[in-house]
Structure formats: C-alpha cells, structure tokens
C-alpha cells in the first residue's frame, strides 16, 4: 500500500503537467482524487495534515512542536483500522508510478507523517518509533523551505520540478503558460491563475463576476433587439440559464471557461 503523501504528490504533479499538455485523462484522475478526499472525513483530515506540515516553516522549536501536536491531534477521533482501510481503498484506486527523481527529503517527510499519525491512534503504539518520526518532522518544519532559498538554486532545479512543493510547481506551470500563450490578454491570464490557486473564494468571485458581466451584456442585447421578437426571446432564454447558474466546486473550471467564451463573443 502506497504512502498517502506519495499518492497526493504524484497525482498533483500529473495534474500540473496536464495543464500544459492538455491531457484530459490526468485532469479527470485529479478530479476523482479530490472527490475521494472530500467524501471521506479520514482522507480529508489526513490531506489537511500533510499540506499543513509540508508547507510550514517555524523557527522556534516550542512553537513548531505545538503546531505538530495540534495537527496530529486532529486524528484522535479516528480509529487505526479505519485509517488503514481508507488508505488501502485510495491506494488500490489510484495506481502511481515510481519516480527516482522524487526529492528524498519529501519522501522522508511523508513516511514520518504517516508514522506519526498511525502511532498516535494505535492501541499499542511504539514510543521510540513515534519519537523518531516526530523529531524528523520537527527538523523539517524548522528548516528553511526551498521556496525561500537562493533564487539561483530555484533556477537550477527548475528542470527537476519534482523537487518543488505543489505550490511551486503550480507557479512554474503558470509561468510556462504565460510564455507559451503570450498572446493571451491579461484577463485570460488572470482567470487561469485564479483557477489554479488554492483560493476557493477567489474562484467563486471570478465566476460571479463573469456571470454578472454576461447577464448585463445579454440585457443590453435584449434592449437593442426590441424590434426582433425571435432574437429577443432567444436572448431571454440565455439570460434565464445564466441566472440559474451557481458556483460548483466540481464544475467551476468548465463553467468559468464557458462563461468567459460567451463574454468574449459579445
């Protein structure tokens, strides 16, 4: 059974690459992965813990220790066997390929987070194993992250994007997107960036903004086509459909793309 962190990392990286090569299969795998996480309280909590510990940097040992303990404590309400079952189902459903280029430090972190979580909810935990894992995670959090290191090092590792965190990979994808599609206007580039940021409120805001722009455009067209009843009726149908649209985390990408295309058609 694969470590949860490795599955998360592999699927996220495949999804990031799919943004550049337009691989629909990888996009669908990512969407299915997110659905599995959302539908399972155990997987959702586990995902949050991995993201929290992987992306945090705290200099003070006492604060870093408290941060780790507070995250691991989120699993106190779950049972060990239930965790194993959920992870096995996820591992069986999403087959990942071995990647020798994966950063050893990230693999080590995932292994130690896995140990920490499991040993914290076992009926008979291994104190030494738990202590060693805790010390390794603590060391990781107190060490300055790659994204804050010298810019030259980041440039050198750009060709080995597996060394970057998910946020850094998405940043690289956006930069490559801008280079490849430099003829896109600023509005389209901004939409793309918002779509792939971890900001649900930002996604919903841009959805509502474009939706409102479309409705206003439709209303203007209806007024202009007042003498053409057939066209006016068709426009009113479109307006009704737009008014019925609501933001959905499952379909926001497709919906925003459709709304933007409609907006550009006016």
CORGI-V940944 format. One record per residue. N is the residue number from 1. RES is the residue in one small letter. BURIAL is I if it has 9 or more other ideal C-beta (glycine too) atoms within 8 Angstrom, else O. Layout:
((N	RES	BURIAL) (N	RES	BURIAL))
//
This chain:
((1	x	O) (2	x	O) (3	x	O) (4	x	I) (5	x	I) (6	x	I) (7	x	I) (8	x	I) (9	x	I) (10	x	I) (11	x	I) (12	x	I) (13	x	I) (14	x	I) (15	x	I) (16	x	I) (17	x	I) (18	x	I) (19	x	I) (20	x	I) (21	x	O) (22	x	O) (23	x	I) (24	x	O) (25	x	O) (26	x	I) (27	x	I) (28	x	O) (29	x	I) (30	x	I) (31	x	I) (32	x	I) (33	x	I) (34	x	O) (35	x	I) (36	x	I) (37	x	I) (38	x	O) (39	x	O) (40	x	I) (41	x	O) (42	x	I) (43	x	I) (44	x	I) (45	x	I) (46	x	I) (47	x	I) (48	x	I) (49	x	I) (50	x	I) (51	x	O) (52	x	I) (53	x	I) (54	x	I) (55	x	O) (56	x	O) (57	x	I) (58	x	I) (59	x	O) (60	x	O) (61	x	O) (62	x	O) (63	x	O) (64	x	I) (65	x	I) (66	x	O) (67	x	I) (68	x	I) (69	x	O) (70	x	O) (71	x	I) (72	x	I) (73	x	O) (74	x	I) (75	x	I) (76	x	O) (77	x	O) (78	x	I) (79	x	O) (80	x	I) (81	x	O) (82	x	I) (83	x	I) (84	x	I) (85	x	O) (86	x	I) (87	x	I) (88	x	I) (89	x	O) (90	x	I) (91	x	I) (92	x	O) (93	x	O) (94	x	I) (95	x	O) (96	x	I) (97	x	O) (98	x	O) (99	x	O) (100	x	O) (101	x	O) (102	x	I) (103	x	O) (104	x	O) (105	x	O) (106	x	I) (107	x	I) (108	x	I) (109	x	I) (110	x	I) (111	x	I) (112	x	I) (113	x	I) (114	x	I) (115	x	I) (116	x	I) (117	x	I) (118	x	I) (119	x	I) (120	x	I) (121	x	I) (122	x	I) (123	x	O) (124	x	O) (125	x	I) (126	x	O) (127	x	O) (128	x	O) (129	x	I) (130	x	I) (131	x	O) (132	x	I) (133	x	I) (134	x	I) (135	x	O) (136	x	I) (137	x	I) (138	x	I) (139	x	O) (140	x	I) (141	x	I) (142	x	I) (143	x	O) (144	x	O) (145	x	I) (146	x	I) (147	x	I) (148	x	O) (149	x	O) (150	x	O) (151	x	O) (152	x	O) (153	x	I) (154	x	I) (155	x	O) (156	x	O) (157	x	I) (158	x	O) (159	x	O) (160	x	O) (161	x	I) (162	x	I) (163	x	O) (164	x	I) (165	x	I) (166	x	I) (167	x	I) (168	x	I) (169	x	I) (170	x	I) (171	x	O) (172	x	I) (173	x	I) (174	x	I) (175	x	O) (176	x	I) (177	x	I) (178	x	I) (179	x	O) (180	x	O) (181	x	O) (182	x	O) (183	x	O) (184	x	O) (185	x	O) (186	x	O) (187	x	O) (188	x	I) (189	x	I) (190	x	O) (191	x	I) (192	x	I) (193	x	I) (194	x	I) (195	x	I) (196	x	I) (197	x	I) (198	x	O) (199	x	O) (200	x	O) (201	x	O) (202	x	I) (203	x	I) (204	x	I) (205	x	O) (206	x	I) (207	x	I) (208	x	I) (209	x	O) (210	x	I) (211	x	I) (212	x	O) (213	x	I) (214	x	I) (215	x	I) (216	x	O) (217	x	I) (218	x	I) (219	x	I) (220	x	O) (221	x	I) (222	x	I) (223	x	O) (224	x	O) (225	x	I) (226	x	O) (227	x	O) (228	x	O) (229	x	O) (230	x	O) (231	x	O) (232	x	I) (233	x	O) (234	x	O) (235	x	I) (236	x	I) (237	x	O) (238	x	I) (239	x	I) (240	x	O) (241	x	O) (242	x	I) (243	x	O) (244	x	O) (245	x	O) (246	x	O) (247	x	I) (248	x	O) (249	x	O) (250	x	O) (251	x	O) (252	x	I) (253	x	O) (254	x	O) (255	x	I) (256	x	I) (257	x	O) (258	x	O) (259	x	I) (260	x	I) (261	x	O) (262	x	I) (263	x	I) (264	x	O) (265	x	O) (266	x	O))
//
